[in-house]
Amino acid sequence: MFDLQAPPPSFLDQDRPVRPPRPVWIDLPGLFGAGDVVFGSGWAVGEQAPGELCCWGRASTGAWIALVRYRLGRADGSGGGMMLTHWLPSRLVRPRDT
């Protein structure tokens, strides 16, 4: 569901789960800001990351927000990283072909 023109739920607290979760791209530079300096051992936030859309919700402002899950890795590719799940503005999420 990427129909951001859809009418809002009758109540703002009625979230719309996405089952099964849908593959998406997450705009990490849009979320974290793009910098000019790269630290090889830092978190890899300079590119889009593949993730899953788990739910659509409405913010108290009425804007659509997306509950996403994705892996945030290290810029040097050393492995590790962590899985994150959090709400993002809908403008930072777009569909991804599987």
N, C-alpha and C positions, 0 to 999 in steps of 0.2 A: 504494500500500500504506500504509494508515494503521491497520492492524490491530496496535495496540501490545500486544495480548494474544497475539500469535503466539508459538509456542515459539522460543526462541533458536536460532541456528545451533549446530551441534555444537561449533564452536570460536568463541571471541569475535572472532577475526581474520577471520572470513568475512563480508565486507560483502555487501550486497544492492544491486547497481546498479539504478537505475530507468531503463529505456530504452524509449521516449524519455523525457527528463526530464519530470516532471509539474509543471503550474503550481501554485504555492502562494503563500500570504501569509506574510510574515515579520514577526513582532511586534518591530519595532525598539524601541519603548519598553520592552518586557520585556527586551530584550538590553542596551540602553544606559542604561536608567533614564529616568524622566520627570521633567523639571525644570519649574520655574515661570517661568524666564526664557527668552525666545526671542531669539536673535541671528540677524538676517536673513541674514547671510553665512556662517553656520555650516552644518554638515552636517545634513541633514534626517533626524533620528532620532526625531521625535515622532509618527510615524504608521506604519501597516503599509506594507510595500513588496511589490510583486509580484516574484516570483522563480521559480526552477525547483528542484525537488527532483531531485538527481542520484544519490543513494545513501543507503541506510540502513546504519547500522553499530551496533555495540555498544561502549559505553565499558567501561573496565576494571571499572567498578562494576556492569555488566550493564544499565545504562540504555540505551534507544535514543537514538541521535543521528542527525541529518540533515545530509548534505552538500548545501548549497544554493548557488545562484549568483544574485546580484541586483545591481542598480545602486543605489549610494548617491549621491544628488544633493545639491545645495545648497538650503538653505531658501528662498533668494530666487528660486529657479527660473532662475538664470543659466546653466543648462546645465553642461556639463562633468560632473563627478562621476567615479565610477570603478566598475568591475565588481569585485565581491568574490565569492570562493568560499571557504567555510569550513564547519566543523562546528558545529552548534547543538544544544542540547537539543531533543528532540522537542516539548516543550510550546510552543516558540516558532514552530512551523510548522503551518499548517492548509491544507487543500485550497482551491484557487481555481478557480472556473468560468472557462472560457476565453471 
